[in-house]
Amino acid sequence: MKTRITELFGIEHPIVQGGMHFVGLAEMAAAVSNAGGLGIITGLTQRTPDDLAKEIRRCREMTDKPFGVNLTFLPSINPPDYPGYIRAIIDNGVKIVETAGNNPQKYMADLKAAGVKVIHKCTSVRHSLKAEAVGCDAISVDGFECGGHPGEDDVPNFILLPRAAEELKIPFVASGGVANGKQLAAALALGAEGINMGTRFIATKEAPVHDNVKQAIVDASELDTRLVMRPLRNTERVLNNAAVQRLLEKEKALGPNLKFEDIIHEVGGVYPRIMQDGEMDAGAWSCGMVVGLIHDVPTCKELIEGIVAEAEEIIRGRLARFA
Ligand SMILES: Cc1cc2nc3c(=O)[nH]c(=O)nc-3n(C[C@H](O)[C@H](O)[C@H](O)COP(=O)(O)O)c2cc1C
């Protein structure tokens, strides 16, 4: 399947693995890239730019295919060393960066000078247009159903993707809520040139997370996610658990007076305990509504090839019959 996205990134299948905190390690990115998709290392999971440089080198030992690095620009009092992370990416020869949070305008000149392609992930048409204007090469259009941060506009992909198609000149992938070939075919029909998946990739054999996390995803239904931190305008879609229930009770009790410090136990530094130690109630962790469509733990190759085969079969078979 050739699209503007496979051409842009030099990959076989139009399937991207979005950056995921404490999931997007070298093992994850290499497995996706080796399967013909675009694997992405999550930059900020590495504590320092030096650690990121090591992770990039480790990934390169596991694959000779293209892979990228995610850089998430978070609102923060003590921001991470972003210029250092950008240096680590450029100096170690990575040619694809997925940015998220704020647009990457500040770093575009350096990234472009180094021949790096930038795919920016955002949840609205206006942010997509801004990213296009500052020189991004592609957009990951992230609908309201996505795991992680859906923004505050709450526009689901059935509307957001065709709206993006109306406005954007650069190619975009459909992100959020995608797990199978029916949805790849639908995404292409709506104007996207491929898909970006987060939650689905966690439930794969190669994902470097505790089996409890994979099992929790297989067990959950589409009704099991919750939105947290809305009062802080930092909305996150997470899998429901005891910590999330506690967090939501605090949000209800404190209303507009809620501060980040009030919920620090439920959201601060919980990822290693969940992803590595499998303590499933340790805190709130990002997860999409797409859990309802995830029933198995395949290899990345089985998953990606299965999705593409299903999409091709739908396009040639079911859809062709309607035309
Ligand atoms: C556990 C988890 C952690 C994530 N961490 C990040 C992150 O650090 N940076 C980022 O840009 N997106 C992050 N995301 C969002 C994904 O890259 C992707 O956009 C999203 O999962 C797509 O929605 P889906 O889960 O429905 O496929 C995370 C998602 C999950 C499920």
The ligand as an SDF file (V2000), in Angstrom:
LIG
                    3D

 31 33  0  0  0  0  0  0  0  0999 V2000
    0.3650    4.6500   27.4970 C   0  0  0  0  0  0  0  0  0  0  0  0
    0.3980    5.7880   26.5300 C   0  0  0  0  0  0  0  0  0  0  0  0
    1.3750    6.7620   26.6660 C   0  0  0  0  0  0  0  0  0  0  0  0
    1.4360    7.8200   25.7560 C   0  0  0  0  0  0  0  0  0  0  0  0
    2.4520    8.7390   25.8760 N   0  0  0  0  0  0  0  0  0  0  0  0
    2.5790    9.7220   24.9430 C   0  0  0  0  0  0  0  0  0  0  0  0
    3.6760   10.6380   24.9860 C   0  0  0  0  0  0  0  0  0  0  0  0
    4.5330   10.5700   25.8870 O   0  0  0  0  0  0  0  0  0  0  0  0
    3.7490   11.5760   24.0190 N   0  0  0  0  0  0  0  0  0  0  0  0
    2.8280   11.6690   23.0150 C   0  0  0  0  0  0  0  0  0  0  0  0
    2.9520   12.5270   22.1470 O   0  0  0  0  0  0  0  0  0  0  0  0
    1.7640   10.8260   22.9530 N   0  0  0  0  0  0  0  0  0  0  0  0
    1.6310    9.8600   23.8850 C   0  0  0  0  0  0  0  0  0  0  0  0
    0.5770    8.9690   23.7850 N   0  0  0  0  0  0  0  0  0  0  0  0
   -0.3860    9.0980   22.6630 C   0  0  0  0  0  0  0  0  0  0  0  0
   -0.0390    8.1480   21.5030 C   0  0  0  0  0  0  0  0  0  0  0  0
    1.1610    8.5020   20.8820 O   0  0  0  0  0  0  0  0  0  0  0  0
   -1.1390    8.1640   20.4170 C   0  0  0  0  0  0  0  0  0  0  0  0
   -1.2660    9.4520   19.8850 O   0  0  0  0  0  0  0  0  0  0  0  0
   -2.4770    7.7120   20.9630 C   0  0  0  0  0  0  0  0  0  0  0  0
   -2.3090    6.5940   21.7900 O   0  0  0  0  0  0  0  0  0  0  0  0
   -3.4360    7.3880   19.8250 C   0  0  0  0  0  0  0  0  0  0  0  0
   -4.6400    6.9170   20.3140 O   0  0  0  0  0  0  0  0  0  0  0  0
   -4.9890    5.3380   20.5120 P   0  0  0  0  0  0  0  0  0  0  0  0
   -4.3940    4.9800   21.8430 O   0  0  0  0  0  0  0  0  0  0  0  0
   -6.4590    5.3220   20.5010 O   0  0  0  0  0  0  0  0  0  0  0  0
   -4.3370    4.5940   19.3910 O   0  0  0  0  0  0  0  0  0  0  0  0
    0.4790    7.9280   24.7130 C   0  0  0  0  0  0  0  0  0  0  0  0
   -0.5250    6.9440   24.6050 C   0  0  0  0  0  0  0  0  0  0  0  0
   -0.5720    5.8940   25.4850 C   0  0  0  0  0  0  0  0  0  0  0  0
   -1.6640    4.8660   25.3150 C   0  0  0  0  0  0  0  0  0  0  0  0
  1  2  1  0
  2  3  1  0
  2 30  2  0
  3  4  2  0
  4  5  1  0
  4 28  1  0
  5  6  2  0
  6  7  1  0
  6 13  1  0
  7  8  2  0
  7  9  1  0
  9 10  1  0
 10 11  2  0
 10 12  1  0
 12 13  2  0
 13 14  1  0
 14 15  1  0
 14 28  1  0
 15 16  1  0
 16 17  1  0
 16 18  1  0
 18 19  1  0
 18 20  1  0
 20 21  1  0
 20 22  1  0
 22 23  1  0
 23 24  1  0
 24 25  2  0
 24 26  1  0
 24 27  1  0
 28 29  2  0
 29 30  1  0
 30 31  1  0
M  END
$$$$
